Amino acid sequence: MKSCSYTNEKTATGSSCSIKNIYADDSGEFICETEGGEKSNIINITVAAGSVILESPAVPVMEGEAVTLSCRSKTTSSNFKAEFYKDGHHIRSSSTGNMTIGRVSKSDEGLYKCSISGAGESPVNWLTVTANHTETETDPSSEAGCHIYLILRTVFTIMMVALLLLLVGLVGKIRATNCSPGCKCNCHDTGNCAAYV
């Protein structure tokens, strides 16, 4: 972690850190800390000594957000082809110099760089992706738990219906067996067996 020992100016909205003459050695992780001890997210700042830079978010990006990485050169015109790399592997080419990741996820976190033919390549920039707390406040297994609950509820309902049908069948058999064989029974109208002579 680097401290802002260059100039530390207090403003009405908080504190700012200004580095007047910046060099590649000034690259690193920076953090802001209040007098009360609260700390901000870590930001990564890379100072490029070469002619190609990769502009990427300095602060962590929330999962689900869109992120645009921009490859810029001091020496080439606006018509150039930029190649983008993640963790040392080529991932995309772009004639605009921009690469957009529509909905970032934790798997998009990593070291990115770009290159422009004839101009060189940028230093690597770390892209940090953090969990979206509004989406992860519930237990990640709750979706699977919901499916299990629905299956168990369905099985329970089927078993209860089968048990009810079984009971209705048993009651009918019990009523039928209460009538003696030589008598005509009127079991259906009243529920009581009355023998007719």
Helices and strands as residue ranges (DSSP letters): E 8-11, E 14-17, G 24-26, E 28-30, E 43-45, E 52-55, E 61-62, E 67-73, E 82-86, E 89-94, E 98-101, G 106-108, E 110-116, E 120-121, E 125-127, E 129-130, H 133-136, H 142-177, H 187-190
